[in-house]
Structures are given as C-alpha cells and as structure tokens.
Amino acid sequence: MPTPSPQSLPATVGALRAHGWTSRPVKAELRGNLTAALREGRPLFPGVLGYDDTVIPEIINAVLAGHDILFLGEKGQGKSRLMRLLAGFLDPLTPYLDIPGCPVHEDPFAPITRAGIDFLAKHGDIAPIAWWPREQRYAERLAPGTKFADIIGEIDPAQLLAGTSMSAEGALHFGLIPRMHRGIFAMNELPDLDDVVQVGLFNILEERDVQIRGYPVRFEIDVAVLFSANPTTYNRSGKVIPQLKDRIGSTIHTHYPRTRDLGIQMIQEQAGVDLGGEYPVLVPRFMIEVVEQMSIAARRSRYVDHASGVSARFSLSNYRTMVANARRRAITLNERPAVARMSDLAHFHTSAAGKIEMDLMGANQMSEKQVLDAIYAEATKTVFEEYLDKHALADVADVFAKGVKIEVGDMLPSAHYEQVVKRVPKVWETAFDVNPAQSAAVRASCCEFVLAGLWASDVISRAERHGRINYDMK
C-alpha cells in the first residue's frame, strides 16, 4: 500500500479526530500490522534466508505476545538485520503534536510530558500536528562505550541555573529511549553495556519510566525494546544483570545456514556483485562452493574461536575478492568473459583478515595466515572430492607421475593452460558443472581446480613464488 503524502493528511488535532485516527501502543501497532501481513500472505522478512522454520516463527510469536526481544547468536547471523526489518511493521506515518523544541514525539490524544500536556490543554483541537515517518521511528545503538546519558538522559545544567528543580521533568536532557517514545529502540551487544546503564534499561522495561541520578520522573514511555548478544558473553555470570534478563520477554536463537546450498544462495543474493557489464565474469559452481565451504571449514576449525563465530561476511567478502580479481585479469588481458579460478582466491587473505577470532589454545602459535591457508586447503579438498571419483583421481595423478610440472597464476592468460589440458584424462570433460570444452577460460578454471584439489588431497606438491604457483609430483 503506498505511503500517503503528509500534505494530504490532517494538520490539527481536531482534523485528526474527525479523520477517525485512533492511537494505539507501539507493540499493538506492530502486532496489528504483522497480523495483516500474515493474513494477506505478504513476505515478512524479505532477504532473510534459512529462518522460515526456526527463527521467524519465534519472532512472530514474540510480536504477537507483545514482548521485548533478545536476539541471541554468533556474529554474522543477521541479528541486526532482523531488528531493523521489524521496523517495517510500524505504520508508514504516525501523527504527533508539533511542539516547538519538544524532544518527544507526543501522541496527539495522549501526551506524556508536561510540555505536551500543557500544549494540548492550551491549543485544544487547533493544536498543530506533524507526521513521523516509519524509518525515523527506529533507533539503534552499539553497547561498547554507551553511557547512561546517551540512552536514558542526564540533568541539563542550563536548566538548573535557570532555577528548575532537579526532580522536575524540565531539568532533563532526554536520551535516545525517551526520544524514541512510540518507536523501537535496539541495543546491540547487550553484555558490553555498563551495569548502571543496564539498571536504567531494567527500569524502562519494568516501569516504563525514567530515573536520572535518583530522581524519578514518571511518564509512561511507549517503546518496543530489542537486544542482540553473543551466547557466550550473554550467559557469562555477571555480564547481564539477572533482573534485566528476567524482564526480556522472548529470547530468540539465530544460527548459520544449515546447508552449503543455502549459504551459496545467500552469497548470490547478498553479495551485490554484478557479473555482467563491460568485463563479465563467469563463476563456475565449484568455485562458489569452495568459497562457502571455507566458511563451513572455519566454523569447524579447532584454530578458530567457536564462541565468536564466523560471520556470513566471511563468505561475502571472499566471493567479492574472487570476482574482482577475475575481472582484473579480464581488464589486463582483455579476456571476455573472465572465468573465476582458484588462483583468484589467492588474494582472499585480504578480505578474510579480521573476520575470524583465533583460538590461541588450538592454534598453538599459528599465524592468522596459516590458519586461513589451512581452512582454504580443507575446503578445497572437500569440494574436490565431490567432483572427481577415486578412479579419475588416479588417472590425473598418473600424469604427474610422468614428470609433468604445471605453473598457474591469476594473471596468466587462458591460452597458457592449453598444453596442460591436453595431457589430462577425458574424464575432466564430464566432471564439472561447466564444460571444459566450452572455452579456454573455462578449461583454465577447471585445470586450476583439479590441481588445487590434488594438492589439498596430498597427491602433488605446490610451491608459490612471486604470485605464481608450481605444481609437481611429490
């Protein structure tokens, strides 16, 4: 349904009443709009994959129950994205009293601040209103470094100098949550929040009022509160005060893609990479499988901190780097289309750096690069074994037993591989999702994949120098 223009909507309280608008709490608003979306069969969380039977039903239940929600999961599982998408169940536009200088978007029929109550009493039905768009009714904060004043508020020294009492509402400088009255407030990484701020949040969830420096200023804040956290830190004793945990209505556990195919689908939909254009890129299925398998291998690796997790951004960044390097080759050598090769993944360290947390006990002083190389080798071997059976593997290994040495590299032209392909078994022509007979660039990609697979399977050796890789019989 199209969003109405604010110019076509009522501009005063009286006109709003005549228009038939009724106020409702923000959680009732979310519940009503979600109910309508469910009834009409509309997509609820567009772009979110793999959660249809797990996470999304729990979110629906939480919203229908009117709960504040905690999303609990490792990094890169879409927690922040889900919180932001919940704002889509707010009304497109919401009216509020247009009070000069008032930080709170007051309900035109039920203001909660003294300024709002006095303004409505003075102007009545001719009180002006404005319209608050949906996208501005959601605010998000990252816990580290967040202070009490940022999200709850603080005493305004200027008001004290003017003679305002500390216990008066007018002495306050409102933080994010009071300013999000009638909206949604989200706090990322809850366990990293200072205890004093957690106490303030507990008061919001329990009493829906604000207390600053021991002075209670009571008004009914209407806000839906969302949180995100990592299970390890959230469940660690002392990180989150028990009273706050107890007031969170629903805890929803997120997870990584349950299958490699689903992870690949996420890459294709979320990487935002145009494979066409002046220098098109073809990505064989086995190449994107290796990219996603690297994330799976990283999540299983004893060298990686499982408590931290491996974000989906690990796959997305590596995929973008692979495509970018293939395109660089296309531009440099004027090859169209470029076909992604294993040597294009030689640069994945730049996109993978910082996206895994090392397990210092398991790594045994291994560097991040060594851990990444081990993950790459394991992923390559896994995918390779799915394509070539043991008979084909023996045939290819026999070629190297006869003394064949092969050099590959991301900037070598596809024609370089022609002589190599002539020496390998015919089984290659049916082993892949692409036909090696299709073009020289496709044959080069298949050749590199097999060579990398043989190396990862410990059949041949590999030596790297100046960006070139030489494969030889062990």
N, C-alpha and C positions, 0 to 999 in steps of 0.2 A: 504494500500500500504506500503511495507516495506521501512524503512528509509535507504537511500543509505549510504555506508561507506564513511567517509571523504577522505580516501585514494584513492577512485575511482573517486573523483571529481576534477575539475580544481584547480590548486595551484597558478596560477598567474592571474592578471587582463586580460592579453591577451587571455589566455586559457579560462577564464570565458566568455569573449566576443564571442569567437569562439564557445563556448558551447551553446550559444543562450540565456543565462540567462538575464533577464531584471529586473531592480529594480522597486519596487512599494512601496508606503507608507504603513505603518503597518495597517492602517484601510482598505485600499484597499485589502491588503493580507487577513485580517480577513473576509472581505466581499466575496472575491473570494472563499476562502476555505469553508465558510459556504454555499455559493450558491451551490457549488459542492456536499456538504453533503446533502443538501435539495433535489437536483435533483436526487441523487442516493438513497435516502431514508435511509441513514445511521442514527443510533441513534445520536442525537445531544448532549444530556447531560446525559450520562449513569449513572444510580444510583439515579437520581433525580426523585422523585415521587410526583404526585399530582399537577404538574405545567403545564401539557400539554395544558390545555385550558386557562390558566391565565398568568403565568409569562413567559413561554418560547416563546409564540408568540411576546410578547413585547420585549424580548431580541433580537429575530431575526430582528424585525423592527429597533431596535436601531443600531444593527451592520450594517444592510443594509443601514441605513441612515448615517453611519459614525459618530455616536455620542459618546461622552464621557458619561459614565453611572453611575448613583447613584442607588444602591440597598437599598431600604427603608423598614425596617421591624424590628420586635422584635427579641430578641436573639433566636438562635436555629432554624432559618428558612432557613438555607442553603445559606445565602448571600455570605460568604467567599468561599464556595464550588462552587457556580456558577461562581464567579470571576475567580477561579483557572481553572475551566473547559473551560472558554473562551480561555485560552492559547492553548487549543487543536486545535484551528482553525488557529494557526500560522503554517508556513511551518516547516517540520521536521528539516531542516538545512538551515541556511542563511549565505551567504558569507560576510566576512568583511575584510578590509585592516589589514594585520598583522603588525601593527606598534609597535615596542618595547616601552613599558611604556605608551601608549595611553589608557586612561580610557574609551574611546568611541569606540563602535563597528561601524566603519565607513562604509558607503555604498561604495563599490569598484569603482563605477562610479560617485558618487556624495558626496564626503566628506563635512562635515560642519565645522570642526575645522581647525584652521590654521595649526596645525600639520598634519592633514590628507591631506589638500590641497597641502602643500609643499611636503609631502611624495609621493603623486601620481605624482606631477609635476616632481619630481626628478627621479623616477623609471619607470614611464610610464607603458607599457604593461608587464614589468617584475616585477612589484610590487607584492610581495607575498600576498596571501590571506589565511585566515583560515575560518573554518565553525563553526557557533554558533548554538548549539542545542536548540530546541524549549523550553525545560524545564528550560533553563537558561535565557530565554527572558521574564520571568515574575518575578516581584519583588513585595513584599507586606510589608506594614508597619502598625503598630498599632499606632493610633494618640497620646494617652497619653504619654507625655514625649518626643515626637518627636520635634527636633529643626530644625531651618532653614537650618543649615549646613548639617543635616542628609539627607535631600531630595533635596535641591537645590544646596548648596555648600557654600564655605567660601574662603576668601582670604588666600593664603598659605604664612605664614610669611617667610619661607625659600626663596621663590621666590622674595619677596620684598627685603630681604637682599642681594640677588644676583643682584638687580638693576632693576627688572621687574616692569613696571608701574602697579598701582592698576587697571587701566582701561583696561589692556591687558588680553587677554584670558589666557596667560601663568601664570598669577598670581592666577588663581583659583584652588581650590581643589574641584572637582565635587562631588555633592551629588548623591543620588540614581536615580533621574529622568534623569539627563543628561547621566548617565551611562546606563540607560535603553533606550537610543535612538534606535529606530527601534524595540521596545518591548512594553510590557504592564506594567504599574505601578498601584498598587491598594493601597488605603488608607482606612483602617478600622476605624470606629467610627469617622467620619469626624468632628462632632461638638466639639470633645475634642481637636481639633488642635488649637494651638495658632493663634491669629489674624495675626501676622506677617507672619506665615507660610502659612496661607490661602491667603494672598496677593500674596505671591510667587507662589502659585498654580494658582491663578487667572491669573497671568502674563503668566504662562505656557499655560493655556487653551486659553487665548486671543491672545497672540502674539507669543507663541511657542519659546520664548527666555528666557534667564536667566539674572536677575538683582541682583547683590550682593552688599550690602552696598551702594546703589545708583549709582553704576557703571554698565551701561547696556553693556552686552557682547552678541551681537546679532548673533545667528546662529539658523537655523531652526531645532529645536528639533522635531523629529518624534516619538511620543509616544501616545499610547491609554491610557487614564486615567480612572480608575474605583474607585468608592467610595462605602462605606456602612455606614449606620446610622440607629439609632432608631428614629421612627417618633416623639416621644415626645421631645427629645433633638434637633432634626433637625429643628422642627417647632417652637422651643422656640426663642423668639426675642433675637437677639444679639449673638446667638451661632454660626451661619454661616453668613459670610458677604454677603449681597444681591448680590453684583457683582459676587461672585463665584457661588452662586445658579443659577444666570441667565445664566452662561456660560456652565452649565451641560446640555447636550443635551437631555437626557432621564432619567426620574425618574421612577423606576420600583418597585412596591409594592409587597413584598413577604407575605406569610401567612402560618399559621399552617395547618396540614391536615384537610380537610373539613369533613371527616368521621372517625369513630373509626377503621373501617376495613383498611383504608389506613394507619393510624398510626401503626396498627399491622403489616402490610406489611413492613413498614419502619423498625420496630424493627427486624423482621425476616431477612431482607436483610442487615441491617447495624450494628447489634449488634456484629457480628463477633464471635458468640458463637457456638462451636462445641458440639452438643448434643449427639454425639456418643462417641467412644473411650472405654477405659477400664471400665469406670464407666458412662454408658449412662444415660441421663436424658430425661424423657417424660414430656412435658409441655401441660397439658390439655388446651383446647381452653379457658375455663372460666378463667384460671389463667393469660394468656397473655391479655385477655380482661380487667381484673382488673388492670393490670399494665398500659395499655394505658388509661383506664378510669381515673386513678389517675391524669394523665397529663391534661385530659379534665377538671376534677374537680378543679384542681389547677388553670387553666386559668379562671375559672368562680368564684373562691372563692373571697369573699369580704375581706379576710385576706391577699390576695396576691396582690402585686403592678402590675396592669394590664399594666402599661406603660413599665415596664421592660419585662414582658412576662415570659413564662415558656418554656424553651428550649426543643427540642426533646431529648436532652441528659438526661433529667429527666427520660423519659421512658427507654432509652437505659441502663442507669446506674442501675436503679431499676430492670430491667429484668436480667442483668448480675449478680446482687447480689442474686436474687432469684434462678437462676440456679446454682450459685456457692454454695449456702447453701444446695440445694438439693444434689449436688454432694458430699459435705462434709458429709452429712448423709450416702450417699451410701458407701463412703470410710470407715467411722467409723463403720457402722453396717453391711457392706458387703451386701447391698441390690442392686440388679440389675434387672431392671433399677430403678433408683430413680424417683419418680413422684413428681413434684413440688406441694407444699401445701401452704395454706395461712400462716402457721407458718414460711415458708421460707421467707415471706415478712416482718416478724417481725424485720428483720435487715435492712429494706430499709432506715431507718433514716441515716445510714452511707453513702449511695450513693446519698441520696436526699439532704443532708445538703449542704447549699451554693448555691443550684440551684434554689431557689425561693427568691424573694425580698419581705420582709414583708411590708404590708400596715399598718403603725403604727396607723392610724386613725381607720381602720376597725378591726385591731387585738385587740385593747383595752388591751394592755399589755400582750397578749398571747405570749408564747414562740414559737420558731420555731417548736419544737417537738409537741406542742399542735396543731399547725396549720397543720402539716403533718399528725397527727393522725386523725384530722377532715376530711382531704382530703381522707385518706385511708378509713374511715368509709363511706363517701358519695359514693365513687367509688364502694365499696363492695356492698352496698345496691342497687345501680343502676343495676349492673350486675346480682346480685342475683335475683332481681325481674323479670328479663328477662327469668330466667330458671324455677323458681317454681311459679305456679299459686297460687291464694289465697286458693284454696281447699287443695293443698299439704302443704301449709304453716300452715294451721290449724291442719292438721294431725301431722306434726312434732312438733308443739307447744304443742300438746296434750301429746306427750311423756314426755316433760319436766314438764308438769303439774302433772305428776305422780311421780315426785320427782327424775328424772334421773339427775345425775351430771356427767359431762364428762370432763376429762383432756386431753389436747392436747399439743404437743410440737414438735419443729423441730427435736429433737434428739430421739424422741420416735419411736420404731420400728413399722412397719405397722401392725404387729400382735396385737399390743395394741388396735387397733381400731375394732377388730373383734367382740367383745361383744357389742360395741356401735352400729355397723351397724345392728346387729340382732334385735335391738329394734325400728328401724326406718321404716317408711312405704315403701311399694314396689315401690311407685312412684319414688323413687330415681333411680331405675334401668333404667328408660327411660328419666330422666330429664337432662342428661348431654351429651356432645359430646363424652365422653368416657363411657364405660360400667363398672359400679362398680363391676360387677361380674367377670370382666376380671382378676383382681389380688388384693391381699391385699393392695398393694401400691396405686392402683387406688382408691380403696374403702376409704383408709385413706384420700386421697386428696379430694374426694367428700364430705366426712364427715366433714372435716375442713371447706370447702367452705360453706356448709349449716349452720354450727354453726356460722361462722363469719357473714353470711348473716342474720341470725336470730338476732344476737347481733346488727348488724348495723340497722336492722329494729325495734329495741327496743322491741323485743319479749322476749329475755332472757338476763341475765346479764353476765358480764365477769370480772374475777379477774386474774391479772397477777402477778406471783411471781417466781423469780429465773428461768426465761426462760420458765416456764410452764404456760398455760392458762387454767383456770377452768370456764366452762360454767354452769349456773344454771338458774332455773326459777326465774323470778323477784318476 
